[in-house]
Amino acid sequence: MSELRLLKKIPTWVQYLLVAGVIWLLPILLSGSAYWKGILVVIAMNIMLAMSLNLILGYTGQLNLGHSAFFGVGAYTTTLLIKKAGFTFWMAALSGSFLAGAVGIFLAFFATRLKGHYLAIASMAFAIILHQILLNWDSMTSGPLGIYGIPAPTPINLFGTEIKFNNNVNYFYLVATVTMITYIILGNLLRSPIGDTLRAIREDEVSAASLGINAKLWKIFAFGVGAFIAGLAGS
């Protein structure tokens, strides 16, 4: 507990700098292992996925057991747009994230009518149905074999230097940077009145409604934002 109190006394910007320093050092400390560099990328993606689920489950109190479906929507949409439609990675990733968010909003229109175990069962059913579609649509998704030969993200020019992402180190830095930006944005969002509104819905919808809070609208908002971030993680 004393360590936690000490951490809270450290300015937020200093905490962000410390995290950025750790992110920068990790691939260097694991310089001799290509396997662990790949694992770092997976860890960064899953942190983003966890943050998106925390918005829906942790802050809004919606028991969503099918959240991984949004991750799949982002991943497959991005891959198919690159492979079959000739999109650049950046446009494909953005499109996949927005589609995942749209699917989340669509699902939320039905999910907001359910609570507790009923919502859990319905959301799990959605994930199972999507999984079966992706598994059996061989002509589009290659079924259980998966899609191979996905090109690396398009290089970017930063301060006159071309940065390529055809190696795990640069790719980790890309994913970790997006994850950190997402964390900062979500953190500011949840410290704002929006966060108070979501927590009020989680604690007691009836009391929240008596304060003029439209629980259905804010649940849809949480599902949409959470699904967008999950789709971004999958992209």
C-alpha positions in Angstrom: 0.0 0.0 0.0 2.8 2.4 0.8 4.3 1.8 -2.7 0.9 2.6 -4.2 0.7 5.8 -2.3 4.2 6.7 -3.4 3.3 6.0 -7.0 0.3 8.3 -6.8 2.6 11.1 -5.8 4.6 10.8 -9.0 3.3 13.3 -11.6 1.4 11.6 -14.4 3.8 12.9 -17.1 6.7 11.3 -15.2 4.9 8.0 -15.1 4.3 8.2 -18.9 8.0 8.9 -19.4 9.0 5.9 -17.3 6.6 3.6 -19.2 8.0 4.9 -22.5 11.5 4.2 -21.3 10.6 0.7 -20.3 8.9 0.2 -23.7 12.1 1.4 -25.5 14.4 -0.8 -23.4 12.5 -4.1 -23.7 13.5 -5.1 -27.2 17.1 -4.1 -26.4 17.1 -6.3 -23.3 15.7 -9.2 -25.4 18.0 -8.5 -28.4 19.1 -12.1 -28.6 15.7 -13.7 -28.9 13.4 -13.2 -31.9 10.8 -15.3 -30.2 10.4 -13.0 -27.2 10.3 -10.0 -29.5 7.2 -11.5 -31.1 5.8 -12.2 -27.7 6.2 -8.5 -26.8 4.0 -7.6 -29.8 1.3 -10.0 -28.7 1.5 -8.6 -25.1 1.0 -5.0 -26.4 -2.0 -6.1 -28.5 -3.6 -7.9 -25.6 -3.1 -5.0 -23.3 -5.1 -2.9 -25.7 -7.8 -5.6 -25.9 -8.0 -5.7 -22.1 -8.4 -1.9 -21.9 -11.3 -2.1 -24.3 -13.0 -4.8 -22.3 -12.4 -2.9 -19.1 -14.4 0.0 -20.5 -17.4 -2.2 -21.1 -17.2 -4.6 -18.2 -15.2 -2.7 -15.6 -16.6 0.8 -16.0 -20.1 0.2 -17.4 -20.8 -3.2 -15.8 -21.9 -5.0 -19.0 -20.9 -8.7 -18.8 -19.7 -9.1 -22.4 -18.2 -12.6 -23.0 -18.0 -12.1 -26.7 -15.5 -9.2 -26.8 -12.9 -11.2 -28.7 -15.3 -11.1 -31.7 -14.5 -7.4 -32.2 -10.8 -8.3 -32.2 -11.5 -10.8 -35.0 -13.5 -8.3 -37.0 -10.6 -5.8 -36.9 -8.1 -8.5 -37.8 -9.9 -10.1 -40.7 -11.2 -6.8 -42.1 -7.7 -5.3 -42.2 -6.1 -8.4 -43.7 -8.8 -8.8 -46.4 -8.7 -5.2 -47.4 -4.9 -5.4 -47.8 -4.8 -8.7 -49.6 -8.0 -8.5 -51.8 -8.7 -4.8 -52.1 -5.2 -3.4 -52.3 -5.6 -1.0 -49.3 -2.5 0.3 -47.5 -2.1 -1.0 -44.0 -3.0 2.3 -42.4 -6.3 2.7 -44.3 -7.1 -1.0 -43.8 -6.4 -0.8 -40.1 -8.6 2.3 -39.7 -11.4 0.7 -41.7 -11.2 -2.5 -39.7 -11.4 -0.5 -36.4 -14.4 1.5 -37.5 -16.2 -1.6 -38.8 -15.6 -3.3 -35.4 -16.9 -0.2 -33.7 -20.0 -0.2 -35.9 -20.6 -3.9 -35.2 -20.3 -3.1 -31.5 -22.9 -0.3 -31.7 -25.2 -2.6 -33.7 -24.9 -5.4 -31.1 -25.4 -2.9 -28.3 -28.9 -1.9 -29.6 -29.9 -5.5 -28.7 -27.5 -6.0 -25.8 -28.9 -3.0 -23.9 -32.2 -4.9 -23.5 -30.4 -7.7 -21.6 -28.6 -7.8 -18.3 -26.4 -10.1 -16.3 -26.3 -13.7 -17.4 -28.6 -13.1 -20.4 -26.2 -10.5 -21.8 -23.3 -12.9 -21.2 -25.0 -15.7 -23.1 -26.1 -13.4 -26.0 -22.6 -11.9 -26.4 -21.0 -15.3 -26.2 -23.4 -16.6 -28.9 -22.4 -13.7 -31.1 -18.7 -14.6 -30.8 -19.4 -18.2 -31.5 -21.5 -17.4 -34.6 -18.8 -15.1 -35.9 -16.1 -17.7 -35.3 -18.1 -20.3 -37.2 -18.6 -17.9 -40.2 -14.8 -17.1 -40.3 -14.0 -20.8 -39.9 -16.2 -22.0 -42.7 -16.0 -19.2 -45.3 -13.1 -20.8 -47.0 -13.2 -18.7 -50.2 -12.8 -15.5 -48.2 -10.9 -16.4 -45.0 -9.1 -19.7 -45.9 -11.0 -21.3 -43.1 -9.0 -23.1 -40.4 -5.8 -22.7 -42.4 -5.7 -18.9 -41.9 -4.4 -16.2 -44.2 -0.7 -16.2 -44.9 1.7 -13.7 -46.6 0.3 -10.6 -45.0 2.6 -7.7 -45.8 4.2 -5.5 -43.1 2.7 -2.1 -42.4 3.6 0.5 -45.0 6.9 2.4 -44.0 6.5 5.9 -42.7 8.7 8.9 -42.9 9.5 10.4 -39.5 11.7 13.5 -39.3 13.3 12.6 -42.6 14.0 9.0 -41.6 12.1 6.1 -43.3 10.9 3.6 -40.6 10.1 0.1 -41.8 8.0 -2.4 -39.9 9.3 -5.6 -41.4 11.0 -6.6 -38.2 9.5 -7.4 -34.7 11.4 -4.6 -33.0 9.9 -1.7 -35.0 6.5 -3.5 -35.1 6.6 -3.7 -31.3 7.4 0.0 -31.0 4.4 0.7 -33.3 1.9 -1.4 -31.4 3.2 -0.3 -28.0 2.9 3.4 -29.1 -0.6 2.9 -30.2 -1.4 1.1 -27.0 0.1 3.9 -24.9 -1.8 6.6 -26.8 -5.0 4.6 -26.3 -4.3 4.3 -22.6 -3.8 8.0 -22.2 -6.9 8.9 -24.2 -9.0 6.3 -22.2 -7.6 7.5 -18.9 -8.5 11.1 -19.6 -12.0 10.0 -20.8 -12.6 8.0 -17.7 -11.4 10.8 -15.4 -13.9 13.1 -17.1 -17.7 13.3 -16.3 -18.1 10.6 -18.9 -16.3 8.2 -16.6 -18.5 9.2 -13.7 -21.6 8.6 -15.8 -20.4 5.1 -16.8 -19.6 4.2 -13.2 -23.0 5.5 -12.1 -24.7 3.1 -14.6 -22.5 0.2 -13.3 -23.4 0.8 -9.7 -27.2 1.4 -10.1 -29.1 2.1 -13.3 -32.2 3.2 -11.5 -30.4 5.8 -9.5 -28.5 6.9 -12.6 -31.8 7.3 -14.4 -33.2 9.4 -11.6 -30.3 11.8 -12.3 -31.2 12.1 -15.9 -28.7 9.6 -17.3 -29.7 7.8 -20.4 -28.3 4.4 -19.6 -29.1 2.8 -23.0 -27.3 5.6 -24.9 -24.2 5.4 -22.7 -24.1 1.6 -22.9 -24.1 1.9 -26.7 -21.3 4.5 -26.4 -19.2 2.1 -24.3 -19.8 -0.8 -26.6 -18.9 1.2 -29.7 -15.7 2.7 -28.2 -14.7 -0.6 -26.7 -15.3 -2.5 -29.9 -13.3 0.1 -31.9 -10.3 -0.3 -29.6 -10.6 -4.1 -29.8 -10.8 -3.9 -33.6 -7.7 -1.6 -33.5 -5.9 -4.2 -31.4 -6.8 -6.9 -33.9 -5.7 -4.7 -36.9 
